[in-house]
């Protein structure tokens, strides 16, 4: 293929160089998660955004499906433990197992997860500075997506992770602590940080209504009175409808052994409006953006609310961009007049489900400028007093 002189502008080269200098030459990501031919979940929701951000991404698929399972009908195959092992061994022998960042998502059974566990151990031994985001894909809303025998394997993998991104149900499953209030949330974070030695925990989608009474007013979203907020203080009449918001919690382990009275971690939080509807791949996108924006520093988490930790900075970008993609998707779906969820009608007319699922596939291509953007985003806010009883 001929290269036409002058077809690449100097500005394009400069922009590419700026991107390259923003990362080291070894910033390569190995993504191990599900794959679908149609739509955007698993690797299809993660790889493209990371590539837009300038990363080279190596991809290993744990399943190869026609579409995500929410359509009701799907076909394809699951990658066996033996097949995964052969892929990793071949990459190693060829000399292309060189990623310095690891992202793992949906892995359907314990045998396959064991293989990924051994790979993570190998990479960690070779490179103690490996940045590993472990998305513990277990289930949601009280229901497991995977075989129950993966749970103990995930628990063994937790100490290898740099960051984990469980949802509310997955935190409960991993810690055996039912999250009912702030005290139980504290207990779960302590267990993850100490018993499982996870330095960074991000819980991205907690219903605000579950812990709203314990959330400080400055962390709650304001509903302006006559369009005007009053000195940042939210009177009772201005409090938001708790059912309409999610809260994201970030907990970074503090490395200050000399200060016995120091809290175990610095906790940040931020509320985001809930967008109604069934959307798949959101967690996969969020985890990918979080890993892509995470740049560890030599210093630990900051206690000053005006400062932020590397994890909080990365989470702010991931949260803002994921919400923007969801908003774009919701807007496009609304314009299509999709059929409402109706179990009885859906059972008789399966094409209703197909139309609804297709209409709600994430608009990643249409929103790709968001992934390349370096614009400031709304920051996470330190939750002062989180550890105070």
N, C-alpha and C positions, 0 to 999 in steps of 0.2 A: 504494500500500500504506500503510495507516494505521499510525502509530506510537502505541502505547498508552503514555500517561504512566505513569511509575513502573515500566515493564517492565525498564528498565536501572537497575541499582543503582549507587549512588555508588561502592561498592568496585570495581565493574567499570570505571567510568570512571577511577578512580585507578590501577588496575592497567594499563589501556591507556596512560595518560599516562606511567607509570613506564617502560613498554616504549618509548614514543616518545622519551622523554628519554634513554634508554640509547643511542640511535642518533641521528644527525643527520637532519634532514628529507630529506636527499638520499640516504640509504642505500637505494638501489634496485638490485636485482640483475637483470642480463640473463643468462638461462640459455640456452645454445645446445647442445643435445644430443639424443639419441634419444628417441622416444616410443613407448609401447605402449598399446593399448586395454585389455589385461588385464595385471595384475601390476605389479611395482615395480622397474623398471630405468631407467637414464637419467634423464630429467626427472621421471618418475613417482616415482623414489626420492629426488630432490633438492628439488623445488619445495615439496611439502607440509611437510617438516621446516623449511625456511627460512621459510615462511609462519607456522608455529607459533612460530618465534622472533621474529616481528614484522616481517619484511621483506616489502615489495612485490616481486614477482618477475615480470618480463616473460619470456615463453617463446617460443623459436623452435625448432621441431623439425627435426632433420636427417634423420630417417627417421620414418615412420608405419607401425608394424607392428601386427599383431594381438596378438602376444605375443613374448617374447624367444626367441632362436634355440635355446636349450637344450631347448625342447619337441620339437625335431626337425622340426616343421612350423610354418610361419608364413607370413603373407602381408602385403602392403602395398606401400608405395612409399618410395623414397629422394628426398629433396628435392634438386633439381638446383642446380648453382652459380647458374644464371640465376634460379631461384626465390628462393634465399637473397638474392641481390643485390637483387632487387625488393623483398623484405620489408624489408631494411635501408634501402634508399633511401626507401621509403614511410614508414617510421618516422621517418627523418631529416626528410623534407619536412613531415610532420605535426607535428613538434616533440616526439615522444615517445621519441626516442633519448637518454634522459636518465640512464641508469644510471651509478652511480659504482662499481659492482662488476660484474665480468664473470666468468662461469663457463662454460667450454667443456669438453665431453666428447666422446662418440663422434661422429666425422665420417668418413664412409666412404671418401672419395676425395680426391685431391689438388686437383681443381678446386674442390670445395666448401670444402676447407680453405683454399685461397688466398683465397676470398671472406671467410672468417672472419678470416684474417690481416690483410687490408686493413681490415676493420672495427676490429680491435683497435688497429691503427696509428692510425686516425682518432680513436678514443676516447682513446688515450694522448696524442695531440697536443692535443686539446681539454682534457684533464684529466690532467696529469702525475701526479696523485695517485691515478689510477685503481687500484683493487685488483683485480688479475687473477689468478684461480686457473686455471691451465692443466693440465687433467687429460689427459696425453698417452696417450690410449687407443689402444694399438698391438696389444696381445695379452697372452698370459700362458703360462707353462710352455713356452716355446720356440716358440710358435705365434702368428703374426700374425692379428689379427681383421680387418685392413684391408688395402687395396692397399699394396704396398711403396712406391709413389711418394709416399705421405704423409710418409715419414720425413724427407726433406730439407726439406719444408715445415715440419714441426714444429721442426726444428733452427733454421730462420730465425725462428720465432716465440718461441723460448725467451727471448731478451733482453727481450721485452715483458712477460714474466710477473713477477708479484710472488711467486707460490708455484707450484711444480709438485709433482705427486703421482704420480710414476711407480712402478710395481711393479719388482721385481727384474729381470725380463726387459726391461722398457721402459728401465731405466737402461742395461743392456747394449746395447740397440739404439741408443739415442741417442748414447752415448759411444764405441761400438765397443771397449769394455773388458769383457772377460769377468770377471765377479765370482766369484772363487774363494776369496778370503780377505780379511783386513782391509786388506792393502796395496792390493789392486785396488779395494776400496771407497773407500779414500782417494783413489786416482787418479781414480776416476769423479767424486767430489764436487769435486775440484779442477777438473776439466774443466768441470763444470756451473757452478761459481761463477766461473771465470775466462774460459774460452773462450766460454761461452754467457751469462755475466753474469747468472745466476739468483741472486737474493739469498737465497731460501728454498727448501730442498728437503726434502720429506717422503717417505720410503720406508716405506710402512705395513705391508708384509707380507713380511718377510724370514724364511725358515725359520731358526729359531735354530741348528739343527744346522750351517748353513753357516759360521757365524762364532763358534760357542760357545767354542772354545778361546781366542779373543782377547777375549772379553767379560769385563770385571771382575766379580768375585764379587758386588759390591754391586748390580749390575744384573740378576743372574740371579734368577729366582723361587726362593724357599726352599721346600723340602719339610720341614716340621717333623719333628723326631725326638721320638716319643712326644707329639706335639702341641705341642712347645715349640721355638722357634727359639733358637739359642745366640748371643746378643749380636750378632745380625745377621751372623754369620760362618757360611758354609755349608761344613761338612766334606764330604768326598767322598761319604759315605753319604746326605747330604741334597740333593745336586745333583739338579735335575729331569731328567726324560726329555726330552732336547733335541728329540725328534721331536714332542712334544706342545705346543710353544710357537712363536709367532712373535715377532719383535722389530721394533719400530717405531723408525726412525732419523730424527731431525730435525737439520738442519744450517742454521744461520743465519749468513750472512756477517758477519764482523766489520769494522766501519768504523773502523779505528784505524791509518791510514797512518803515524803518527808512531812506532809501535812496530814496528820491523822484525822483532822476534822473536815477535810475537804470532801465534797460529795463524790460519789463513785463516778459520776459522769456529768457532762454538761448537756442539758436538754434544750432543744429548740422546737418551736411549733409554728404552724401557720394553718389557717382555715381557708378552704376553697369551696365555692358554691357547688352543690351537687347537680350534675346534669342528668336529667331523667332519661331512661332508656337502657337497653341491653347492648353493651359494646364489648367486643372481645379484643384481646391483645394489648389492653391498656397497661397492665402490669409489666408486660414484656417491654413495651416502649419505655415506660418509666425507668425500669432497671437499666436498660441500655443507655439512656441519656444520663442517668446518675453516674454510671461507670465512666462514660465519656467525659463528663465534666469534673470528675474527681481528680484532683492534683494534690497529693499529700505534701504537707510542709514539714519542716524540721521541728516546728513548735507545736504544742498540743492545743486543745480547744481553748478558746478565749472565754473568760468569765464576764468581760465587759460587754454589755448589750449592744454597744456600738461596733464591736468587732464580731468576727464570725470564724468558724472553723472551716477547714477544707470540705468536710462532709456537709455542713450546713449550706455552704456556697453551691456545691454540686446539687444538693437537693432542691434549692431554690430554683435553679435553672431547669432541672428535670420536671419539677412540679408545674412551673409556669408554662413550659413548652408542651407538656403532656395535656394540660388543661386547654391550651390554645388549639391543639390538634383535635381534642374532643369537641370543642366549641365549633370548629370548622366542620367536623363530621356531623354534628347535630344539626347545624344550619343546612347542610346539604341534604341530610335525611328528611328534615322538615319540609323541604321544597318538593320532595317526591311523593308526599301524601301516602306514606307507608301504612299498611293495615295494622290496626292496633292488636295487641296480644289478646287472644281469645282462645282458651284451651279447646273449647268445643268446635269452633270453626276451624282452628288450626289442625285438629285431628282429621277433619273431613277434607280440608283443602291444604295440602302440604305446601303448595306454591306460595301460600301466604307467608309461611315461615321463611322460605327462600327469599322472597322479595324483601322482607324485613331485615334479614341478616345481610343481604347484599347492600341494602341501602345504608346500613350502619357499619360497613367496613371502614376502618380508619383511613382518612384522607391524607396519607403520608406524602404522596407525590405532590399533591396540590399544596401541601404545607411545608415543602422541603426548605424554603427560605428560613423558616423558623429554626431549623437545625443548624444552619450555617450562621445564624445571627449571633453577634457578640454584644448585642444591646443589653443594658442593665435590666434586671428583673426584680420583682418584689422579694425582699430578703426574708429568710427565716428569722424568728425573733426568739431571743433567749427566754426560757421559762424560768424566771427567777423564783426561787423557793420551791421548785418541784420536789426536792428531796426532804423538805421540811414537813414533819408530821403535824 
